[in-house]
Amino acid sequence: MPTTLDELAPSWMPPRMARLWYREYLEAGGASVAGSGLVAKEIIRNDPEYRDLYDKWFPGNRRDDGSLRLDEGDYSTTIESYRNALTGVNVNPDIFEDKFAGLIEGDVGEGEFVQRVESMYERVIESSP
């Protein structure tokens, strides 16, 4: 049974968030209380103490009503798919890192982003002499 932070925290969790999550997990009862991990995640998502940090870690994910567009794992996977789509056409994804939150806010999924990138790439290639 996993007991350490490294064993328990999801791999997509930023290190500082993982430490905060682990603290809340232990306060909620840890392994001896079913659902402690979910309780800890909800606290990290919604407690005013952590809200600004959460929104910094997952920019564009929180709607105006406070609900989340994606769970954190899907958020991380979506960002990675944006990066992969750009890399696939030999574009450095770091250049566009600050644009990814806007894509999340606009509910732009992996398929739509890939289509946009490929379409743009084809137009550039076709217009090249």
N, C-alpha and C positions, 0 to 999 in steps of 0.2 A: 504494500500500500504506500503510495507517495506521501511524503511528509515534509520535504524541504521546499523552499521557494522555487528552486530550479525545477523540481519535479512537478509542482502543482500549477504554477503560473503558465498560462497559454504562451506559446512561443511568439505570437504577434504582439504581446504586451511590451510597451517600452519599459526599460528596467525600473525607472522611478515609479511608474504606475504599478508594476508588479510588486514592488515593496509595499506600496500603500494598500494594494489589494490583499496582500498576504496578511498585513496587520489587521485589516477589517475581517478577513477570513478567520483568523485566530480569535478575534473578539466575538465573532458570531458563533463560535463553538468548535471551529476547525473540523477535523475528521470525525469527531464524535457526534456532530450534529449534521444530519442530512440537509443539503441545500445551503450550507455555509458559503460555498463558492459563489452561488447565485446571489445570495444576500450581499456579499462583498462587492460583486460586480455592480449591483444596483446602487449601492452606496457610492461607489466611485463615479458612476454615471450621473447621479442626481443630487448628492449632498452638496450644499453651497460651498463647503470647505474644499471640495475637489472639482467643482464644475468648470472653473476657468482652466484648470490644468487639463481636464478631459477634453474640453473644446480646443485646446492648443494641440493636443495629441491627435485628435480626430477632427480637424477643421472641416466645416461644411456638412458635418453629419447630423447636427441638431437642427430640427425645424423650429420655426418661430413658436410653435405650441409646446416645445420641449421634448417632443418625441424624436426618436432617432430614425434616420433613413435606413441605416444598415447596422447589423450587429458588428462588433469590432473585428471579428475574423473576416467577415465578408468585406468590410471596409478595407482591411489590409490587402485582401486578395484583389479587390477592384483597383486599388492604387498600383499594385504590382502588375496588373494586366495593362493599365495605362502605360506604365514604364516599358513593359515588354513590346507593346504595339509600336512605340516610338523607336525602341532599339531595333525592332524588326525592319525598319526602313532607314537604319543607320543615322538616327537622330539621337543625340545625347538627351536622355529624359531629365537630367538634372536641370536643364535649361527651362523646363516647363513645370518644375516641382511646385511652384507657387500658384499654378493654374489648376492643379488637381482638386483643390477644395471647391472651386467653382463648378467643376464637372460633377462632383458628388452632389452639391447643392442643386444642380440642374437635373439630377437623377439620370445622368448619362452612364449607361451600363457598358460593360466590356465590349459587347458586340457593336453597339452604336459607335463607340470610340474607335474601334479597329476600322470600321467602315469609313469614318471621317478621315482617319490618318491615311488609309490606303487610297481614298479618293483624292486627297490633297497630293499625295506622293505621285499618283498617276498623272495628275494635271501638270505638276512640276516637270516630270520626266518627259511628257509629251510636248511641252512647250520649250524644252531645251533644244538648242541647235545641234 
